[in-house]
Amino acid sequence: MLGQVGIPGIIILLVICLIAFGSKNLPNIGRSLGESLQEFKRGISGLKEVFN
């Protein structure tokens, strides 16, 4: 399903996010999302080490 999202769809999604959250909040949301993904990757790699 996500493979069908093209450039126009991504642009529309970004515009909707900009309208919904405002330009001041978007960097904070992106930063916290990036930190969450990084912590998730660390947790997954830790689990891989435990099982190996």
C-alpha positions as CSV (number, residue, x, y, z in Angstrom):
1,M,0.0,0.0,0.0
2,L,2.8,2.5,0.8
3,G,4.5,1.6,-2.5
4,Q,1.8,3.5,-4.3
5,V,2.4,6.8,-2.6
6,G,4.2,9.1,-5.0
7,I,5.7,12.5,-4.9
8,P,2.3,14.3,-5.1
9,G,1.0,12.3,-2.2
10,I,4.1,13.1,-0.1
11,I,3.7,16.8,-0.9
12,I,0.1,16.8,0.1
13,L,0.9,15.0,3.3
14,L,3.6,17.5,4.2
15,V,1.2,20.4,3.5
16,I,-1.4,18.9,5.8
17,C,1.1,18.4,8.5
18,L,2.3,22.0,8.1
19,I,-1.3,23.3,8.4
20,A,-2.2,21.0,11.4
21,F,0.9,21.4,13.5
22,G,2.3,24.8,12.4
23,S,5.8,25.6,11.2
24,K,7.2,26.1,14.8
25,N,6.2,22.6,16.0
26,L,7.3,20.6,12.9
27,P,11.1,20.6,13.8
28,N,10.4,19.4,17.3
29,I,8.1,16.6,16.1
30,G,10.7,15.5,13.5
31,R,13.4,15.5,16.1
32,S,11.4,13.5,18.6
33,L,10.4,11.0,15.9
34,G,14.0,10.6,14.8
35,E,15.1,10.0,18.4
36,S,12.4,7.4,18.9
37,L,13.4,5.5,15.7
38,Q,17.0,5.6,16.8
39,E,16.1,4.2,20.3
40,F,14.0,1.5,18.6
41,K,16.9,0.5,16.4
42,R,19.2,0.3,19.4
43,G,16.6,-1.9,21.2
44,I,16.3,-4.3,18.2
45,S,20.1,-4.6,17.8
46,G,20.3,-5.4,21.6
47,L,17.7,-8.1,21.2
48,K,19.6,-9.6,18.2
49,E,22.8,-9.8,20.3
50,V,20.9,-11.6,23.1
51,F,19.6,-14.2,20.8
52,N,22.9,-14.7,19.0
